[in-house]
Amino acid sequence: MSLDRVAAWVDDAHATAVLRGAIPSSGGVLSFAARHARLQVDPARAQEAAADLYSLLTVAAALLLADLGRALVHAAAVVAPDGGAWLLAGDARSGKSTTCATLAAAGWGYLSDDQVVLAPREDGVEVEGWLRPFHLDSTGEDGEPTGERRTVPIAELGLAGWRRTARLAGVILPAVAAREATTLTPAPAADALAALVRQSPWLLASGRTASAGLALLGHAAKGGAFNLRLGRDTFRDPARLQACVGSLEVQANGR
């Protein structure tokens, strides 16, 4: 399997995995039996090494979590006023980070804008957020998005609603549709499952854990799923976006 700059080879027979980065000095070995990975990069090539290290850590963590019956998913997650966590699953530039930040500014809680861990629990699925600086669209003098991305420390956003964990309520599939009005419509559970699998491809890297990982994602997709078409009318407008998604719990329970 591969992620960005990093490739990994999983040997189920020996319960190990070998990882290699884009530069020859980046790589490592993972032991499923010992439940740890030893990774290395060349500090003399700081910029390239940093890019390799991020992907090395992501792949290693994802493989080890899968071996523990959990799933690392490339998704944002917000926490509604009722306490339920909603995953925002989609490809890069689908609006995950902006939606997370906007709803958090409206008073919602949030877990992460990029990576979450799913774990089974007796009454559903637990979501744990891995926090990092937000990656948001820049705006021009007219307030419109420029298409460029910038890294914004959470302290600059003034968000105070971070939660480490919350019980999963459902899945939102965001997509930017700048010329349309923002809409929220029910989505088939199959679409939610497909999106979650796409955002956690490492679950299929090992035959020992693939079945359990897919079952966990399938359970997560059954809670309720919605398509969120994001127009410019709600871009960084907390009140409007909250009004659009505020009925999630009611809609999910009524399906």
FINU-655668 format. One record per residue (C-alpha): x, y, z; residue in three letters. Coordinates in Angstrom, 3 decimals. Layout:
# FINU-655668
        u        v        w code
        X        Y        Z  ALA
...
This chain:
# FINU-655668
        u        v        w code
    0.000    0.000    0.000  MET
    1.091    3.638   -0.359  SER
    0.200    7.012    1.137  LEU
    1.508   10.137   -0.519  ASP
    5.312    9.709   -0.334  ARG
    5.390    6.466    1.652  VAL
    5.037    2.819    0.621  ALA
    4.444   -0.093    3.004  ALA
    4.679   -3.848    2.576  TRP
    2.757   -5.970    5.098  VAL
    3.935   -9.514    5.802  ASP
    1.064  -11.235    7.588  ASP
    3.014  -14.493    7.959  ALA
    5.691  -12.797   10.060  HIS
    3.396  -10.108   11.570  ALA
    5.623   -7.297   10.335  THR
    5.533   -4.395    7.895  ALA
    8.329   -2.536    6.117  VAL
    7.909    1.183    5.341  LEU
    9.875    3.315    2.887  ARG
    9.725    7.064    2.252  GLY
   10.473    9.120   -0.838  ALA
   14.121    9.626    0.134  ILE
   16.367    6.576    0.741  PRO
   17.066    7.433    4.382  SER
   13.356    7.469    5.326  SER
   11.730    4.247    6.454  GLY
   11.275    1.753    9.214  GLY
    9.985   -1.593   10.436  VAL
    6.741   -2.304   12.280  LEU
    6.105   -5.304   14.530  SER
    2.493   -6.279   15.129  PHE
    3.502   -8.714   17.886  ALA
    5.390   -6.046   19.831  ALA
    2.880   -3.373   18.796  ARG
    5.477   -0.770   17.962  HIS
    7.277    0.686   14.963  ALA
   10.825    1.988   14.640  ARG
   11.004    4.801   12.078  LEU
   13.855    7.002   10.870  GLN
   14.406   10.046    8.660  VAL
   17.464   12.123    7.785  ASP
   17.381   15.435    9.722  PRO
   19.879   16.906    7.249  ALA
   17.090   16.945    4.640  ARG
   14.601   18.663    6.906  ALA
   11.810   19.609    4.475  GLN
   11.749   16.270    2.652  GLU
   12.190   14.365    5.898  ALA
    9.249   16.171    7.504  ALA
    6.968   15.220    4.611  ALA
    8.104   11.603    4.789  ASP
    7.779   11.464    8.570  LEU
    4.151   12.630    8.587  TYR
    3.135    9.855    6.193  SER
    5.332    7.267    7.932  LEU
    3.680    8.027   11.261  LEU
    0.204    7.952    9.703  THR
    0.714    4.562    8.044  VAL
    2.373    3.030   11.114  ALA
   -0.372    4.284   13.430  ALA
   -3.090    3.123   11.038  ALA
   -1.679   -0.407   10.792  LEU
   -1.180   -0.744   14.547  LEU
   -4.663    0.610   15.292  LEU
   -6.202   -1.862   12.830  ALA
   -4.434   -4.661   14.696  ASP
   -6.143   -3.383   17.862  LEU
   -9.584   -3.509   16.220  GLY
   -9.761    0.235   15.570  ARG
   -9.772    2.322   12.404  ALA
   -7.844    5.478   11.561  LEU
   -9.938    7.523    9.130  VAL
   -8.964   10.611    7.141  HIS
  -11.976   12.660    8.210  ALA
  -12.976   15.648   10.294  ALA
  -15.495   15.350   13.098  ALA
  -17.829   17.798   14.820  VAL
  -19.953   17.317   17.928  VAL
  -23.576   18.474   17.734  ALA
  -25.259   20.200   20.699  PRO
  -26.875   16.871   21.629  ASP
  -23.393   15.346   22.118  GLY
  -23.300   13.131   19.029  GLY
  -20.232   13.142   16.775  ALA
  -20.644   13.570   13.011  TRP
  -17.845   12.513   10.706  LEU
  -17.066   14.770    7.744  LEU
  -15.651   12.311    5.216  ALA
  -14.367   13.362    1.820  GLY
  -11.339   13.910   -0.368  ASP
   -8.988   16.864   -0.053  ALA
  -10.720   20.216   -0.651  ARG
  -14.184   18.758   -0.150  SER
  -14.832   21.257    2.647  GLY
  -14.080   19.153    5.727  LYS
  -11.830   21.595    7.564  SER
  -13.858   24.695    6.706  THR
  -17.119   23.018    7.754  THR
  -15.527   21.836   11.000  CYS
  -14.184   25.297   11.824  ALA
  -17.419   27.063   10.862  THR
  -19.632   24.813   12.987  LEU
  -17.176   25.063   15.876  ALA
  -17.430   28.861   15.605  ALA
  -21.225   28.443   15.880  ALA
  -20.813   26.707   19.224  GLY
  -20.552   23.060   18.155  TRP
  -17.838   20.883   19.601  GLY
  -15.153   19.403   17.399  TYR
  -12.749   16.468   17.530  LEU
  -10.435   17.020   14.565  SER
  -10.328   18.575   11.108  ASP
   -8.312   15.762    9.499  ASP
   -7.886   12.436   11.323  GLN
  -10.059   10.432   13.701  VAL
   -9.942    6.977   15.226  VAL
  -13.052    4.807   15.333  LEU
  -13.449    2.147   17.998  ALA
  -16.337   -0.246   18.704  PRO
  -18.366    0.174   21.861  ARG
  -21.390   -1.688   23.214  GLU
  -23.865    0.970   22.123  ASP
  -22.258    1.996   18.832  GLY
  -18.968    3.528   17.722  VAL
  -16.613    5.823   19.640  GLU
  -14.811    8.618   17.790  VAL
  -11.459    9.954   19.013  GLU
  -10.036   13.091   17.432  GLY
   -6.374   13.679   16.597  TRP
   -5.895   17.414   16.817  LEU
   -3.624   19.489   14.550  ARG
   -3.630   23.057   13.140  PRO
   -6.532   23.637   10.738  PHE
   -5.897   23.787    6.986  HIS
   -8.364   26.341    5.625  LEU
   -9.117   28.083    2.342  ASP
   -7.741   31.606    2.071  SER
  -10.016   34.475    1.102  THR
   -9.445   37.551   -1.042  GLY
  -10.313   41.159   -0.233  GLU
  -13.877   40.473   -1.377  ASP
  -14.219   37.656    1.147  GLY
  -14.415   34.972   -1.532  GLU
  -12.229   31.831   -1.339  PRO
   -9.043   32.067   -3.435  THR
   -8.429   28.324   -3.801  GLY
   -5.228   28.544   -1.753  GLU
   -4.749   26.725    1.536  ARG
   -3.153   28.027    4.702  ARG
   -2.290   26.448    8.029  THR
   -4.033   28.165   10.933  VAL
   -3.161   27.433   14.597  PRO
   -6.259   26.649   16.622  ILE
   -5.468   29.505   19.022  ALA
   -5.922   31.979   16.143  GLU
   -9.386   30.616   15.407  LEU
  -10.601   31.170   18.952  GLY
  -12.305   27.770   19.098  LEU
  -12.998   26.492   22.594  ALA
  -15.120   23.410   22.011  GLY
  -12.515   20.681   21.501  TRP
  -13.542   17.229   22.676  ARG
  -11.239   14.220   22.743  ARG
  -13.963   11.598   22.248  THR
  -17.678   11.351   21.497  ALA
  -20.156    8.701   20.431  ARG
  -20.722    8.560   16.666  LEU
  -24.094    9.823   15.462  ALA
  -23.578    9.582   11.701  GLY
  -21.620   10.558    8.610  VAL
  -21.730   13.754    6.546  ILE
  -20.360   13.715    2.997  LEU
  -19.363   17.321    2.173  PRO
  -18.750   18.600   -1.339  ALA
  -18.098   22.169   -2.452  VAL
  -20.676   23.498   -4.924  ALA
  -19.819   27.201   -4.900  ALA
  -22.557   28.330   -7.293  ARG
  -25.344   26.498   -5.470  GLU
  -27.177   27.144   -2.226  ALA
  -26.025   24.940    0.641  THR
  -28.235   21.881    1.055  THR
  -28.340   18.834    3.328  LEU
  -30.002   15.688    1.972  THR
  -30.115   12.051    3.136  PRO
  -27.518    9.734    1.597  ALA
  -27.547    5.932    1.284  PRO
  -25.526    4.046    3.883  ALA
  -23.629    2.455    0.985  ALA
  -22.330    5.892   -0.048  ASP
  -21.156    6.570    3.489  ALA
  -19.396    3.194    3.641  LEU
  -17.696    3.809    0.298  ALA
  -16.465    7.206    1.514  ALA
  -15.122    5.769    4.771  LEU
  -13.301    2.954    2.969  VAL
  -11.788    5.462    0.539  ARG
  -10.526    7.549    3.469  GLN
   -9.012    4.571    5.324  SER
   -7.416    2.387    2.597  PRO
   -4.819    0.988    5.039  TRP
   -7.534   -1.196    6.571  LEU
   -7.257   -3.452    3.515  LEU
   -3.466   -3.812    3.746  ALA
   -3.566   -6.800    6.080  SER
   -5.704   -9.885    5.585  GLY
   -5.705  -10.470    9.339  ARG
   -7.538   -7.234   10.121  THR
   -9.413   -6.305    6.941  ALA
  -12.651   -8.102    7.830  SER
  -12.945   -6.535   11.279  ALA
  -12.033   -3.113    9.897  GLY
  -14.693   -3.260    7.203  LEU
  -17.271   -4.412    9.756  ALA
  -16.441   -1.411   11.945  LEU
  -16.801    1.010    9.025  LEU
  -20.057   -0.673    8.050  GLY
  -21.398   -0.172   11.568  HIS
  -20.359    3.490   11.429  ALA
  -22.129    4.009    8.088  ALA
  -25.453    2.673    9.380  LYS
  -25.987    5.413   11.957  GLY
  -27.220    7.958    9.428  GLY
  -25.646    9.612    6.406  ALA
  -26.147   12.938    4.627  PHE
  -24.821   14.745    1.585  ASN
  -23.807   18.333    2.366  LEU
  -23.530   20.536   -0.716  ARG
  -21.565   23.591    0.369  LEU
  -22.341   26.838   -1.431  GLY
  -20.791   30.234   -0.897  ARG
  -23.887   31.300    1.035  ASP
  -22.576   29.442    4.129  THR
  -18.832   29.922    3.592  PHE
  -17.533   30.923    7.041  ARG
  -21.053   31.942    8.046  ASP
  -21.637   29.987   11.283  PRO
  -25.288   30.986   11.704  ALA
  -26.316   29.938    8.192  ARG
  -24.424   26.663    8.256  LEU
  -25.758   25.780   11.690  GLN
  -29.302   26.451   10.482  ALA
  -28.699   24.099    7.575  CYS
  -27.352   21.177    9.597  VAL
  -29.082   21.834   12.909  GLY
  -31.781   19.228   12.288  SER
  -29.358   16.325   11.756  LEU
  -30.497   14.330   14.767  GLU
  -34.170   14.710   13.908  VAL
  -33.599   13.710   10.278  GLN
  -31.414   10.746   11.244  ALA
  -33.994    9.416   13.730  ASN
  -36.790    9.874   11.212  GLY
  -35.220    7.760    8.488  ARG
